Amino acid sequence: MTEPDDFARPSTTPAPRRRRPSFAAPTDEIDVPPLDQITPTLEPPWHKEDTDTPDRTASYHHPDGHRLGLRIQPRGLAIQTWITAGPDLPPIPDGTDIEQAEAQAANDARLQPGRTWHAVLATRRSKDLAADLAALVRDHLLSALTRKPKHVSTTTDEQKADTTTEGPTT
């Protein structure tokens, strides 16, 4: 006959904890200057609004109802930007049918009222953060109010180096 099994749990040694504790700071954090120091200066009629956290967020308002916002994401790895179109489209002027069709096509190509367009700036790859942020706002966000692109193409540092070092081909 076999001896009865002892149902007591066998003794084990505790396994070492392999992950860092929840209160430990993340290791991949980037020091980004305060956002109020690197935000672009937009020409009038854009007006910069005061925010509760000027070092982490910035907000702009246009009299036509457009809103533009910037926010440093946690750990400083990216800056999120967005623009929201105002409530009204430009009116279609009285004129010939061709002029009205062109005005309607221009309205259809732009960011529609109440819609938001987003773009992200990766801070890890940026050499001059203020200039890169100003170019992103100028080239991608503000241009979406008049001509929204189908998509935003991204270029890596290697692609920029390849295009700048190549000469004309013969």
SEPA-656583 format. One line per field, with one value per atom (N, C-alpha, C): residue number from 0; residue in three letters; atom name; x, y, z. Coordinates in nm, 4 decimals, always signed. Example, Ala and Ser with C-alpha at 12.3 -4.5 7.8 and 13.67 -1.06 7.14 Angstrom:
residues 2
k = 0|0|0|1|1|1
r = ALA|ALA|ALA|SER|SER|SER
a = N|CA|C|N|CA|C
X = +1.3190|+1.2300|+1.3200|+1.2850|+1.3670|+1.2900
Y = -0.5690|-0.4500|-0.3300|-0.2250|-0.1060|+0.0030
Z = +0.7800|+0.7800|+0.7800|+0.7080|+0.7140|+0.7870
end
This chain:
residues 170
k = 0|0|0|1|1|1|2|2|2|3|3|3|4|4|4|5|5|5|6|6|6|7|7|7|8|8|8|9|9|9|10|10|10|11|11|11|12|12|12|13|13|13|14|14|14|15|15|15|16|16|16|17|17|17|18|18|18|19|19|19|20|20|20|21|21|21|22|22|22|23|23|23|24|24|24|25|25|25|26|26|26|27|27|27|28|28|28|29|29|29|30|30|30|31|31|31|32|32|32|33|33|33|34|34|34|35|35|35|36|36|36|37|37|37|38|38|38|39|39|39|40|40|40|41|41|41|42|42|42|43|43|43|44|44|44|45|45|45|46|46|46|47|47|47|48|48|48|49|49|49|50|50|50|51|51|51|52|52|52|53|53|53|54|54|54|55|55|55|56|56|56|57|57|57|58|58|58|59|59|59|60|60|60|61|61|61|62|62|62|63|63|63|64|64|64|65|65|65|66|66|66|67|67|67|68|68|68|69|69|69|70|70|70|71|71|71|72|72|72|73|73|73|74|74|74|75|75|75|76|76|76|77|77|77|78|78|78|79|79|79|80|80|80|81|81|81|82|82|82|83|83|83|84|84|84|85|85|85|86|86|86|87|87|87|88|88|88|89|89|89|90|90|90|91|91|91|92|92|92|93|93|93|94|94|94|95|95|95|96|96|96|97|97|97|98|98|98|99|99|99|100|100|100|101|101|101|102|102|102|103|103|103|104|104|104|105|105|105|106|106|106|107|107|107|108|108|108|109|109|109|110|110|110|111|111|111|112|112|112|113|113|113|114|114|114|115|115|115|116|116|116|117|117|117|118|118|118|119|119|119|120|120|120|121|121|121|122|122|122|123|123|123|124|124|124|125|125|125|126|126|126|127|127|127|128|128|128|129|129|129|130|130|130|131|131|131|132|132|132|133|133|133|134|134|134|135|135|135|136|136|136|137|137|137|138|138|138|139|139|139|140|140|140|141|141|141|142|142|142|143|143|143|144|144|144|145|145|145|146|146|146|147|147|147|148|148|148|149|149|149|150|150|150|151|151|151|152|152|152|153|153|153|154|154|154|155|155|155|156|156|156|157|157|157|158|158|158|159|159|159|160|160|160|161|161|161|162|162|162|163|163|163|164|164|164|165|165|165|166|166|166|167|167|167|168|168|168|169|169|169
r = MET|MET|MET|THR|THR|THR|GLU|GLU|GLU|PRO|PRO|PRO|ASP|ASP|ASP|ASP|ASP|ASP|PHE|PHE|PHE|ALA|ALA|ALA|ARG|ARG|ARG|PRO|PRO|PRO|SER|SER|SER|THR|THR|THR|THR|THR|THR|PRO|PRO|PRO|ALA|ALA|ALA|PRO|PRO|PRO|ARG|ARG|ARG|ARG|ARG|ARG|ARG|ARG|ARG|ARG|ARG|ARG|PRO|PRO|PRO|SER|SER|SER|PHE|PHE|PHE|ALA|ALA|ALA|ALA|ALA|ALA|PRO|PRO|PRO|THR|THR|THR|ASP|ASP|ASP|GLU|GLU|GLU|ILE|ILE|ILE|ASP|ASP|ASP|VAL|VAL|VAL|PRO|PRO|PRO|PRO|PRO|PRO|LEU|LEU|LEU|ASP|ASP|ASP|GLN|GLN|GLN|ILE|ILE|ILE|THR|THR|THR|PRO|PRO|PRO|THR|THR|THR|LEU|LEU|LEU|GLU|GLU|GLU|PRO|PRO|PRO|PRO|PRO|PRO|TRP|TRP|TRP|HIS|HIS|HIS|LYS|LYS|LYS|GLU|GLU|GLU|ASP|ASP|ASP|THR|THR|THR|ASP|ASP|ASP|THR|THR|THR|PRO|PRO|PRO|ASP|ASP|ASP|ARG|ARG|ARG|THR|THR|THR|ALA|ALA|ALA|SER|SER|SER|TYR|TYR|TYR|HIS|HIS|HIS|HIS|HIS|HIS|PRO|PRO|PRO|ASP|ASP|ASP|GLY|GLY|GLY|HIS|HIS|HIS|ARG|ARG|ARG|LEU|LEU|LEU|GLY|GLY|GLY|LEU|LEU|LEU|ARG|ARG|ARG|ILE|ILE|ILE|GLN|GLN|GLN|PRO|PRO|PRO|ARG|ARG|ARG|GLY|GLY|GLY|LEU|LEU|LEU|ALA|ALA|ALA|ILE|ILE|ILE|GLN|GLN|GLN|THR|THR|THR|TRP|TRP|TRP|ILE|ILE|ILE|THR|THR|THR|ALA|ALA|ALA|GLY|GLY|GLY|PRO|PRO|PRO|ASP|ASP|ASP|LEU|LEU|LEU|PRO|PRO|PRO|PRO|PRO|PRO|ILE|ILE|ILE|PRO|PRO|PRO|ASP|ASP|ASP|GLY|GLY|GLY|THR|THR|THR|ASP|ASP|ASP|ILE|ILE|ILE|GLU|GLU|GLU|GLN|GLN|GLN|ALA|ALA|ALA|GLU|GLU|GLU|ALA|ALA|ALA|GLN|GLN|GLN|ALA|ALA|ALA|ALA|ALA|ALA|ASN|ASN|ASN|ASP|ASP|ASP|ALA|ALA|ALA|ARG|ARG|ARG|LEU|LEU|LEU|GLN|GLN|GLN|PRO|PRO|PRO|GLY|GLY|GLY|ARG|ARG|ARG|THR|THR|THR|TRP|TRP|TRP|HIS|HIS|HIS|ALA|ALA|ALA|VAL|VAL|VAL|LEU|LEU|LEU|ALA|ALA|ALA|THR|THR|THR|ARG|ARG|ARG|ARG|ARG|ARG|SER|SER|SER|LYS|LYS|LYS|ASP|ASP|ASP|LEU|LEU|LEU|ALA|ALA|ALA|ALA|ALA|ALA|ASP|ASP|ASP|LEU|LEU|LEU|ALA|ALA|ALA|ALA|ALA|ALA|LEU|LEU|LEU|VAL|VAL|VAL|ARG|ARG|ARG|ASP|ASP|ASP|HIS|HIS|HIS|LEU|LEU|LEU|LEU|LEU|LEU|SER|SER|SER|ALA|ALA|ALA|LEU|LEU|LEU|THR|THR|THR|ARG|ARG|ARG|LYS|LYS|LYS|PRO|PRO|PRO|LYS|LYS|LYS|HIS|HIS|HIS|VAL|VAL|VAL|SER|SER|SER|THR|THR|THR|THR|THR|THR|THR|THR|THR|ASP|ASP|ASP|GLU|GLU|GLU|GLN|GLN|GLN|LYS|LYS|LYS|ALA|ALA|ALA|ASP|ASP|ASP|THR|THR|THR|THR|THR|THR|THR|THR|THR|GLU|GLU|GLU|GLY|GLY|GLY|PRO|PRO|PRO|THR|THR|THR|THR|THR|THR
a = N|CA|C|N|CA|C|N|CA|C|N|CA|C|N|CA|C|N|CA|C|N|CA|C|N|CA|C|N|CA|C|N|CA|C|N|CA|C|N|CA|C|N|CA|C|N|CA|C|N|CA|C|N|CA|C|N|CA|C|N|CA|C|N|CA|C|N|CA|C|N|CA|C|N|CA|C|N|CA|C|N|CA|C|N|CA|C|N|CA|C|N|CA|C|N|CA|C|N|CA|C|N|CA|C|N|CA|C|N|CA|C|N|CA|C|N|CA|C|N|CA|C|N|CA|C|N|CA|C|N|CA|C|N|CA|C|N|CA|C|N|CA|C|N|CA|C|N|CA|C|N|CA|C|N|CA|C|N|CA|C|N|CA|C|N|CA|C|N|CA|C|N|CA|C|N|CA|C|N|CA|C|N|CA|C|N|CA|C|N|CA|C|N|CA|C|N|CA|C|N|CA|C|N|CA|C|N|CA|C|N|CA|C|N|CA|C|N|CA|C|N|CA|C|N|CA|C|N|CA|C|N|CA|C|N|CA|C|N|CA|C|N|CA|C|N|CA|C|N|CA|C|N|CA|C|N|CA|C|N|CA|C|N|CA|C|N|CA|C|N|CA|C|N|CA|C|N|CA|C|N|CA|C|N|CA|C|N|CA|C|N|CA|C|N|CA|C|N|CA|C|N|CA|C|N|CA|C|N|CA|C|N|CA|C|N|CA|C|N|CA|C|N|CA|C|N|CA|C|N|CA|C|N|CA|C|N|CA|C|N|CA|C|N|CA|C|N|CA|C|N|CA|C|N|CA|C|N|CA|C|N|CA|C|N|CA|C|N|CA|C|N|CA|C|N|CA|C|N|CA|C|N|CA|C|N|CA|C|N|CA|C|N|CA|C|N|CA|C|N|CA|C|N|CA|C|N|CA|C|N|CA|C|N|CA|C|N|CA|C|N|CA|C|N|CA|C|N|CA|C|N|CA|C|N|CA|C|N|CA|C|N|CA|C|N|CA|C|N|CA|C|N|CA|C|N|CA|C|N|CA|C|N|CA|C|N|CA|C|N|CA|C|N|CA|C|N|CA|C|N|CA|C|N|CA|C|N|CA|C|N|CA|C|N|CA|C|N|CA|C|N|CA|C|N|CA|C|N|CA|C|N|CA|C|N|CA|C|N|CA|C|N|CA|C|N|CA|C|N|CA|C|N|CA|C|N|CA|C|N|CA|C|N|CA|C|N|CA|C|N|CA|C|N|CA|C|N|CA|C|N|CA|C|N|CA|C|N|CA|C|N|CA|C|N|CA|C|N|CA|C|N|CA|C|N|CA|C|N|CA|C|N|CA|C
X = +0.0791|+0.0000|+0.0842|+0.0236|+0.0962|+0.0614|+0.1535|+0.1301|+0.0369|-0.0423|-0.1314|-0.0498|-0.1007|-0.0331|-0.0533|+0.0522|+0.0420|-0.0024|-0.1187|-0.1720|-0.1138|-0.0182|+0.0454|+0.1264|+0.1281|+0.1998|+0.3491|+0.4223|+0.5668|+0.6280|+0.7342|+0.7981|+0.8716|+0.8615|+0.9280|+1.0055|+1.1019|+1.1748|+1.1098|+1.0932|+1.0286|+1.1152|+1.0482|+1.1188|+1.1537|+1.2698|+1.3051|+1.2142|+1.1836|+1.0990|+1.1795|+1.1287|+1.2040|+1.1683|+1.0564|+1.0203|+1.0410|+1.0573|+1.0821|+0.9536|+0.9635|+0.8422|+0.7657|+0.6389|+0.5543|+0.5910|+0.6553|+0.6901|+0.8231|+0.8965|+1.0261|+1.0052|+1.0920|+1.0825|+1.1170|+1.0496|+1.0835|+1.2252|+1.2871|+1.4259|+1.4384|+1.3329|+1.3418|+1.2658|+1.3160|+1.2543|+1.3489|+1.2934|+1.3731|+1.3421|+1.4454|+1.4255|+1.3903|+1.2666|+1.2179|+1.2041|+1.2495|+1.2304|+1.0818|+1.0467|+0.9050|+0.8428|+0.7201|+0.6532|+0.6339|+0.6164|+0.5985|+0.7258|+0.8406|+0.9655|+0.9877|+0.9265|+0.9524|+0.8311|+0.7180|+0.6007|+0.6242|+0.5709|+0.5881|+0.5031|+0.5491|+0.4730|+0.3895|+0.2585|+0.1683|+0.1255|+0.1157|+0.0780|-0.0693|-0.1056|-0.2466|-0.3252|-0.4445|-0.5365|-0.5307|-0.4298|-0.4169|-0.3813|-0.4430|-0.4221|-0.3872|-0.2770|-0.2373|-0.3157|-0.3790|-0.4582|-0.3722|-0.4077|-0.3408|-0.3931|-0.3019|-0.3413|-0.2998|-0.3544|-0.3206|-0.1781|-0.1289|+0.0071|+0.0830|+0.1343|+0.2019|+0.3308|+0.3895|+0.5114|+0.4815|+0.3563|+0.3204|+0.2188|+0.1359|+0.0335|+0.0319|-0.0119|-0.0309|-0.1550|-0.2270|-0.3506|-0.3611|-0.4051|-0.4250|-0.5694|-0.6215|-0.7589|-0.7604|-0.8437|-0.8598|-1.0009|-1.0212|-1.1558|-1.2590|-1.2153|-1.3087|-1.3515|-1.2997|-1.3380|-1.2377|-1.1307|-1.0287|-0.9534|-0.9136|-0.8359|-0.7161|-0.6022|-0.4779|-0.4223|-0.3770|-0.3257|-0.1964|-0.1154|+0.0120|+0.0196|+0.0719|+0.0842|+0.2069|+0.2905|+0.4033|+0.3492|+0.3738|+0.3272|+0.4118|+0.3588|+0.4352|+0.5715|+0.6695|+0.8088|+0.8799|+0.8131|+0.8789|+0.9203|+0.8649|+0.9068|+0.8424|+0.7325|+0.6633|+0.5864|+0.5607|+0.4736|+0.3552|+0.2365|+0.1150|+0.0622|+0.0255|-0.0306|-0.1621|-0.2528|-0.3794|-0.4385|-0.5244|-0.5979|-0.7414|-0.8351|-0.9773|-1.0328|-1.1018|-1.1584|-1.2768|-1.2944|-1.4053|-1.5394|-1.6474|-1.7806|-1.8310|-1.7684|-1.8213|-1.7179|-1.7660|-1.6828|-1.6912|-1.5896|-1.6005|-1.7209|-1.7910|-1.9092|-1.8695|-1.9595|-1.9381|-1.9847|-1.8944|-1.9303|-2.0286|-2.1027|-2.1897|-2.1006|-2.1318|-2.0523|-2.0948|-2.0068|-2.0380|-2.0379|-2.0895|-2.0939|-1.9543|-1.8587|-1.7208|-1.6595|-1.6803|-1.6267|-1.6898|-1.8188|-1.8855|-1.8367|-1.8126|-1.7617|-1.6205|-1.5379|-1.4016|-1.4053|-1.4948|-1.5073|-1.5584|-1.6521|-1.7028|-1.5945|-1.5131|-1.4037|-1.3005|-1.2723|-1.1786|-1.2338|-1.3647|-1.4258|-1.4226|-1.4416|-1.4408|-1.3016|-1.1974|-1.0602|-1.0023|-1.0671|-1.0134|-1.0664|-1.0145|-1.0617|-1.2035|-1.2952|-1.4362|-1.4654|-1.5717|-1.6036|-1.6161|-1.5506|-1.5564|-1.4628|-1.3990|-1.3070|-1.1691|-1.0950|-0.9624|-0.8579|-0.7426|-0.6279|-0.5128|-0.4489|-0.3421|-0.2079|-0.1029|+0.0345|+0.1182|+0.2201|+0.3048|+0.4493|+0.5196|+0.6625|+0.7373|+0.8205|+0.9018|+1.0208|+1.0294|+1.1347|+1.2704|+1.2733|+1.4001|+1.4822|+1.4164|+1.4870|+1.5123|+1.4570|+1.4656|+1.5982|+1.6638|+1.7884|+1.7589|+1.6673|+1.6271|+1.4764|+1.4361|+1.2970|+1.2062|+1.2486|+1.1651|+1.1408|+1.2441|+1.2294|+1.1461|+1.1663|+1.0886|+0.9410|+0.9134|+0.7751|+0.7083|+0.7795|+0.7238|+0.6963|+0.7857|+0.7650|+0.6459|+0.6298|+0.5167|+0.3852|+0.3792|+0.2568|+0.2281|+0.3293|+0.3114|+0.2781|+0.3543|+0.3419|+0.2298|+0.2011|+0.1031|-0.0307|-0.0269|-0.1529|-0.2251|-0.1567|-0.2237|-0.2622|-0.1824|-0.2170|-0.3391|-0.3715|-0.4900|-0.6193|-0.6144|-0.7343|-0.7728|-0.6772|-0.7071|-0.6966|-0.6075|-0.5882|-0.5412|-0.6364|-0.6037|-0.5410|-0.4194|-0.3580|-0.4263|-0.4137|-0.4710|-0.4016|-0.2709|-0.1939|-0.0698|-0.0081|+0.1147|+0.2288|+0.3192|+0.4326|+0.5396|+0.6016|+0.7080|+0.8404|+0.9425|+1.0758|+1.1651|+1.2500|+1.3449|+1.4720|+1.5593|+1.6854|+1.7698|+1.7626|+1.8406|+1.7926|+1.6587|+1.6054|+1.6448|+1.6464|+1.6891|+1.8357|+1.9184|+2.0604|+2.0800|+2.0005|+2.0148|+1.9756|+1.8701|+1.8246|+1.9156|+1.9798|+2.0642|+2.2029|+2.2502|+2.3847|+2.3891|+2.2756|+2.2757|+2.2802|+2.3525|+2.3582|+2.2647|+2.2620|+2.1748|+2.2253|+2.1312|+2.1690|+2.1715|+2.2632|+2.2741|+2.2437
Y = -0.1173|+0.0000|+0.1248|+0.2267|+0.3523|+0.4354|+0.5181|+0.6063|+0.7188|+0.7679|+0.8788|+1.0055|+1.0829|+1.2076|+1.3139|+1.3861|+1.5003|+1.6196|+1.6751|+1.7831|+1.9194|+1.9209|+2.0470|+2.0960|+2.2217|+2.2829|+2.2705|+2.2295|+2.2200|+2.3587|+2.3647|+2.4946|+2.5373|+2.6653|+2.7213|+2.8446|+2.8770|+3.0016|+3.1108|+3.2299|+3.3350|+3.3741|+3.3980|+3.4398|+3.5879|+3.6253|+3.7681|+3.8491|+3.9696|+4.0569|+4.1094|+4.0885|+4.1226|+4.2602|+4.3127|+4.4443|+4.5501|+4.6695|+4.7762|+4.8112|+4.8624|+4.8969|+5.0099|+5.0179|+5.1158|+5.2593|+5.2783|+5.4139|+5.4604|+5.3741|+5.4116|+5.4948|+5.5876|+5.6740|+5.5965|+5.6262|+5.5577|+5.5933|+5.5016|+5.5234|+5.5963|+5.6003|+5.6647|+5.7974|+5.8920|+6.0235|+6.1253|+6.2203|+6.3225|+6.4571|+6.5341|+6.6683|+6.7620|+6.8049|+6.8973|+7.0331|+7.1395|+7.2723|+7.3013|+7.3901|+7.4245|+7.4709|+7.4299|+7.4569|+7.6059|+7.6837|+7.8277|+7.8951|+7.8272|+7.8820|+7.8428|+7.7336|+7.6870|+7.6972|+7.7480|+7.7593|+7.8631|+7.8381|+7.9358|+8.0593|+8.1694|+8.2935|+8.3029|+8.3003|+8.3079|+8.4520|+8.4895|+8.6270|+8.6505|+8.7769|+8.8082|+8.7677|+8.7250|+8.7350|+8.6198|+8.5325|+8.4245|+8.4857|+8.4340|+8.4847|+8.3667|+8.3779|+8.2725|+8.2871|+8.1765|+8.1774|+8.1346|+8.1814|+8.1373|+7.9987|+7.9112|+7.7768|+7.7546|+7.6507|+7.6183|+7.5684|+7.5021|+7.4472|+7.4985|+7.6221|+7.6779|+7.6053|+7.5314|+7.4580|+7.3287|+7.2762|+7.1490|+7.1636|+7.2684|+7.2868|+7.4305|+7.4478|+7.5812|+7.5759|+7.6861|+7.6909|+7.8256|+7.8210|+7.9417|+7.9453|+8.0673|+8.0854|+8.1867|+8.1626|+8.2507|+8.3087|+8.4337|+8.4918|+8.4141|+8.3391|+8.2599|+8.1315|+8.1069|+7.9900|+7.8767|+7.8912|+7.7867|+7.7813|+7.6612|+7.6425|+7.5555|+7.5910|+7.5174|+7.4863|+7.3621|+7.3230|+7.2452|+7.2559|+7.1845|+7.1246|+7.0022|+6.9378|+6.8474|+6.8617|+6.7706|+6.6438|+6.5310|+6.4029|+6.3604|+6.2711|+6.2259|+6.1698|+6.1932|+6.1533|+6.2334|+6.3289|+6.4179|+6.3559|+6.2414|+6.1744|+6.2322|+6.3068|+6.3625|+6.4867|+6.5706|+6.6858|+6.6644|+6.6560|+6.6372|+6.7740|+6.7892|+6.9149|+6.8842|+6.9788|+6.9602|+7.0956|+7.0940|+7.2136|+7.1708|+7.2513|+7.2265|+7.3420|+7.3091|+7.4122|+7.4790|+7.6046|+7.6817|+7.6315|+7.6922|+7.6410|+7.6743|+7.7683|+7.8125|+7.7983|+7.7622|+7.7639|+7.9023|+7.9412|+8.0693|+8.0666|+8.1783|+8.1787|+8.1650|+8.1068|+8.0943|+8.2247|+8.2934|+8.4259|+8.4144|+8.5237|+8.5307|+8.5528|+8.4888|+8.5015|+8.3959|+8.3665|+8.2673|+8.1278|+8.0348|+7.8967|+7.8405|+7.8799|+7.8319|+7.8846|+8.0127|+8.0703|+8.0046|+7.9775|+7.9121|+7.7683|+7.6999|+7.5629|+7.5603|+7.6573|+7.6649|+7.6935|+7.7831|+7.8145|+7.6921|+7.6186|+7.4982|+7.3914|+7.3769|+7.2794|+7.3168|+7.4462|+7.4911|+7.4605|+7.4791|+7.4460|+7.2960|+7.2157|+7.0707|+7.0178|+7.0866|+7.0395|+7.0755|+7.1640|+7.2098|+7.1261|+7.1510|+7.0857|+7.1344|+7.0420|+7.0756|+7.1282|+7.2066|+7.2670|+7.1638|+7.1937|+7.1075|+6.9877|+6.9628|+6.8489|+6.8879|+6.7885|+6.8103|+6.7384|+6.8008|+6.7445|+6.7377|+6.6216|+6.5994|+6.5805|+6.6170|+6.5888|+6.5748|+6.4906|+6.4634|+6.4920|+6.5568|+6.5828|+6.4947|+6.4051|+6.3196|+6.4008|+6.4197|+6.5047|+6.4365|+6.3061|+6.2334|+6.2579|+6.2769|+6.2947|+6.4410|+6.5319|+6.6731|+6.7331|+6.8031|+6.8730|+7.0128|+7.0855|+7.2185|+7.2146|+7.1948|+7.1693|+7.2866|+7.4086|+7.5263|+7.5431|+7.5281|+7.5438|+7.4309|+7.3086|+7.1955|+7.2087|+7.2570|+7.2758|+7.3864|+7.4954|+7.6043|+7.5572|+7.4774|+7.4258|+7.3304|+7.2486|+7.1561|+7.2327|+7.3339|+7.4134|+7.4869|+7.5480|+7.6263|+7.5380|+7.4305|+7.3518|+7.2490|+7.1924|+7.0850|+7.1279|+7.2047|+7.2379|+7.3552|+7.4675|+7.5846|+7.5644|+7.4864|+7.4619|+7.3712|+7.2934|+7.2073|+7.2882|+7.4138|+7.4970|+7.5337|+7.5375|+7.5717|+7.4525|+7.3583|+7.2419|+7.1266|+7.0418|+6.9282|+6.8185|+6.7758|+6.6686|+6.5352|+6.4437|+6.3098|+6.2369|+6.2570|+6.1982|+6.2839|+6.2676|+6.3390|+6.2395|+6.2666|+6.1766|+6.2142|+6.1140|+6.1377|+6.0996|+6.1745|+6.1437|+6.1148|+6.0180|+5.9865|+6.0645|+6.0626|+6.1345|+6.0778|+5.9468|+5.8855|+5.9327|+5.9460|+5.9933|+6.1375|+6.2203|+6.3591|+6.3650|+6.2808|+6.2801|+6.2343|+6.1358|+6.0876|+6.1940|+6.2698|+6.3687|+6.4908|+6.5217|+6.6393|+6.6121|+6.4878|+6.4611|+6.4232|+6.3825|+6.3459|+6.4704|+6.4606|+6.5696|+6.5398|+6.6276|+6.6025|+6.4805|+6.4068|+6.2906|+6.3294|+6.2699|+6.3021|+6.1814
Z = +0.0000|+0.0000|+0.0000|-0.0515|-0.0552|+0.0662|+0.1014|+0.2157|+0.1730|+0.2632|+0.2273|+0.1967|+0.0989|+0.0594|+0.1655|+0.1869|+0.2769|+0.1917|+0.2192|+0.1375|+0.1735|+0.2549|+0.2904|+0.1704|+0.1546|+0.0420|+0.0641|-0.0405|-0.0227|-0.0063|+0.0639|+0.0855|-0.0415|-0.0721|-0.1905|-0.1494|-0.2307|-0.2075|-0.2918|-0.2394|-0.3178|-0.4372|-0.5487|-0.6701|-0.6585|-0.7072|-0.7023|-0.7947|-0.7544|-0.8350|-0.9519|-1.0726|-1.1925|-1.2486|-1.2165|-1.2692|-1.1629|-1.2078|-1.1125|-1.0400|-0.9202|-0.8461|-0.9142|-0.8872|-0.9544|-0.9169|-0.8034|-0.7625|-0.8195|-0.8879|-0.9444|-1.0702|-1.0926|-1.2098|-1.3364|-1.4485|-1.5728|-1.6176|-1.6867|-1.7269|-1.8596|-1.9402|-2.0701|-2.0715|-1.9965|-1.9883|-2.0495|-2.1237|-2.1901|-2.1247|-2.0984|-2.0449|-2.1596|-2.1628|-2.2652|-2.1994|-2.2664|-2.2063|-2.1890|-2.0985|-2.0801|-2.2119|-2.2343|-2.3611|-2.3854|-2.2786|-2.2995|-2.3516|-2.3446|-2.3996|-2.5455|-2.5916|-2.7282|-2.8194|-2.7711|-2.8566|-2.9647|-3.0836|-3.1910|-3.1666|-3.2201|-3.2125|-3.3394|-3.3234|-3.4382|-3.4589|-3.5858|-3.6176|-3.5891|-3.5627|-3.5421|-3.6667|-3.6519|-3.5403|-3.4415|-3.4477|-3.3491|-3.2144|-3.1098|-2.9739|-2.8837|-2.8107|-2.7183|-2.5886|-2.5473|-2.4248|-2.3067|-2.1905|-2.0684|-2.0314|-1.9924|-1.9505|-1.8058|-1.7461|-1.6073|-1.5945|-1.6988|-1.6972|-1.8186|-1.8157|-1.9335|-1.9692|-1.8755|-1.9080|-1.9819|-1.9758|-2.0395|-2.1527|-2.1540|-2.2567|-2.3053|-2.4297|-2.4874|-2.5746|-2.5816|-2.6570|-2.7276|-2.8535|-2.9334|-2.9809|-3.0000|-3.0448|-3.1591|-3.2594|-3.3748|-3.3699|-3.4121|-3.4082|-3.4906|-3.5923|-3.6725|-3.6018|-3.4817|-3.4053|-3.4123|-3.4891|-3.4961|-3.3633|-3.3239|-3.2013|-3.2321|-3.1739|-3.1926|-3.0555|-3.0359|-2.9054|-2.9157|-2.8124|-2.8015|-2.6615|-2.6528|-2.5221|-2.5231|-2.4196|-2.4021|-2.3385|-2.4020|-2.3514|-2.2313|-2.1483|-2.0317|-2.0724|-1.9892|-2.0066|-2.1147|-2.1789|-2.2730|-2.4040|-2.4405|-2.5629|-2.6878|-2.6738|-2.7896|-2.7488|-2.8498|-2.8324|-2.9248|-2.8676|-2.9451|-2.9849|-3.1114|-3.1600|-3.2308|-3.2308|-3.2999|-3.3353|-3.4366|-3.4747|-3.5012|-3.4548|-3.4755|-3.5566|-3.6646|-3.7514|-3.6831|-3.7156|-3.6604|-3.7102|-3.6615|-3.6929|-3.8333|-3.9013|-4.0303|-4.1408|-4.2595|-4.3795|-4.4416|-4.5195|-4.5895|-4.6841|-4.6955|-4.7825|-4.9295|-5.0062|-5.1505|-5.2133|-5.2855|-5.3384|-5.4553|-5.4743|-5.5919|-5.7129|-5.8206|-5.9417|-6.0411|-6.1310|-6.2336|-6.1718|-6.2489|-6.2009|-6.1785|-6.2611|-6.2472|-6.1183|-6.0862|-5.9627|-5.8398|-5.8461|-5.7351|-5.7181|-5.8283|-5.8213|-5.7645|-5.8017|-5.7465|-5.5964|-5.5536|-5.4110|-5.3343|-5.3927|-5.3271|-5.3191|-5.4243|-5.4231|-5.3170|-5.3007|-5.1975|-5.0590|-5.0383|-4.9086|-4.8821|-4.9868|-4.9695|-4.9387|-4.9846|-4.9666|-4.8302|-4.7602|-4.6324|-4.5167|-4.3987|-4.2772|-4.2495|-4.2328|-4.2182|-4.0776|-4.0611|-3.9313|-3.8197|-3.7077|-3.5917|-3.5967|-3.7088|-3.7217|-3.6717|-3.6257|-3.5684|-3.6507|-3.6671|-3.7377|-3.6382|-3.6265|-3.5293|-3.5988|-3.5288|-3.5711|-3.4437|-3.4508|-3.3347|-3.3702|-3.2794|-3.2952|-3.1957|-3.2476|-3.1612|-3.1119|-2.9816|-2.9265|-2.9275|-2.9315|-2.9282|-3.0552|-3.1682|-3.2959|-3.3306|-3.2563|-3.2894|-3.2432|-3.3331|-3.2987|-3.2435|-3.3093|-3.2650|-3.2425|-3.1196|-3.0868|-3.1215|-3.0932|-3.1199|-3.2695|-3.3515|-3.4964|-3.5559|-3.5080|-3.5582|-3.5208|-3.4014|-3.3587|-3.4397|-3.4646|-3.5461|-3.6886|-3.7464|-3.8822|-3.8862|-3.7843|-3.7792|-3.7724|-3.6891|-3.6769|-3.8072|-3.8654|-3.9869|-4.1077|-4.1269|-4.2495|-4.2451|-4.1287|-4.1228|-4.0637|-3.9565|-3.8899|-3.9551|-3.9695|-4.0256|-4.1717|-4.2446|-4.3847|-4.3974|-4.2938|-4.2990|-4.3006|-4.2572|-4.2613|-4.4040|-4.4933|-4.6319|-4.7258|-4.6945|-4.7810|-4.6958|-4.6575|-4.5724|-4.6581|-4.6249|-4.7035|-4.6771|-4.7716|-4.7546|-4.6407|-4.6263|-4.5177|-4.4961|-4.3829|-4.3521|-4.3644|-4.4564|-4.4722|-4.3702|-4.3152|-4.2192|-4.2824|-4.2498|-4.2993|-4.1810|-4.1972|-4.0912|-4.1136|-4.0148|-4.0271|-4.1409|-4.1638|-4.2703|-4.4073|-4.4245|-4.5515|-4.5768|-4.4721|-4.4885|-4.5309|-4.4705|-4.5044|-4.6473|-4.6921|-4.8293|-4.9301|-4.9044|-5.0004|-5.0019|-4.8911|-4.8891|-4.9447|-4.9363|-4.9839|-5.1307|-5.1873|-5.3286|-5.4149|-5.5188|-5.6157|-5.7305|-5.8304|-5.9444|-6.0245|-6.0766|-6.1562|-6.3029|-6.3752|-6.5178|-6.6010
end
